[in-house]
């Protein structure tokens, strides 16, 4: 039976979206730690162990009926006690260890989701396809790294529109031999120095945050020139507060920030003002300021000009409640569609959770 080494499989299947070179990525930092004598001992040892592991017979792409988790010796046992059990991850990028291959990133990370269950089963969304199978892991003494393997995966065989990484992931899954959890992200490494898959935590909702952030606060004040101490005192308003959530809307590896402003200066009967910022060299830059909105904001998987579409709930003022679809026009989000609020649109719920004004972060007005 014809077999491929990880390097051969990568060079024949990866469609690169970013060339190698001076660009620094999540996986670059992990890869560099492998090469540092004292920086990546745990994972380097896991890679060395993987390199010595015998390969099992089978096709490089295991498109077949997978065994049940309970039928794989030790699968449920080794998985249930592992810190990766019952976690869900979204693909960030694939980093080849060959600099000529560079980095491959999905056009929409939400289309590549992996759920590792405690019973030893794995379920994946791979673009327009779905894959199921088993996984096992043995943690090292540090608890943050160790050996990792997938069992055979069964995947649907729909033809996904390019660019797509579904076939590459399905083909290379059997070569994964190690894992590392660092800064909240999961890195799965291929045997024979073949490359690294970087994943970030994934959930159906992103709760609001209440940890003060000086850069975000400075951006809010810069985007709200009328929010001065003089005007708040004239209007008899108390200082406002804010909550926020982070999410990458344009797949550039940098989180945008939704800010929801609280208090009578920014709110009306139908909700409060919503601001969206993107990372800039000196902090954050305003992308959009949305009128009266209620939370949560829904981030759809569909994209316009490289940015995820968003849905905002609007009610109040005697008008029927509805959802407004905002789509990116290349420079900013614009209203594109209004639908009745009979059913919530599908997508990631951002700024999720019940909040009170007192939970918000105090926002002192400018003098």
Number of C-alpha atoms within 10 A of each C-alpha: 6 6 12 14 13 22 18 11 16 20 14 11 14 20 18 19 14 13 13 19 11 7 10 10 15 18 22 19 10 19 21 11 16 18 12 11 9 9 13 17 14 19 24 20 17 23 24 15 15 23 16 10 11 7 10 7 8 12 15 20 20 19 17 14 12 19 16 15 23 14 12 17 10 15 23 22 17 18 26 19 14 17 16 21 22 16 14 20 22 23 24 29 21 25 27 27 20 15 11 12 20 21 28 20 23 20 20 21 23 21 20 24 22 21 19 22 20 23 21 27 26 23 20 23 18 25 24 15 17 18 20 24 23 27 27 29 27 18 21 16 9 8 12 17 24 25 22 22 22 20 22 24 26 20 24 14 13 11 12 14 8 9 14 21 21 24 19 17 18 20 20 24 23 23 22 23 25 28 29 25 18 12 8 10 16 23 26 23 30 27 25 18 18 20 27 25 23 25 25 18 15 18 13 12 17 19 18 23 19 15 10 15 11 10 12 20 19 15 18 22 16 15 17 15 10 14 21 15 15 13 14 17 11 8 10 11 13 14 18 21 21 23 22 26 20 20 17 15 23 19 18 13 14 14 16 21 23 24 23 27 24 26 18 17 20 18 19 16 12 18 20 21 20 24 21 23 22 22 16 10 6 7 14 20 20 18 18 17 17 17 16 19 23 18 20 21 24 24 24 19 17 14 17 14 12 16 23 23 22 26 27 22 24 22 17 13 10 8 9 10 16 18 23 20 21 21 21 18 14 10 9 14 21 15 15 12 11 15 15 13 15 9 9 13 18 12 19 22 21 23 24 19 13 10 12 7 14 10 14 22 20 17 19 15 18 13 8
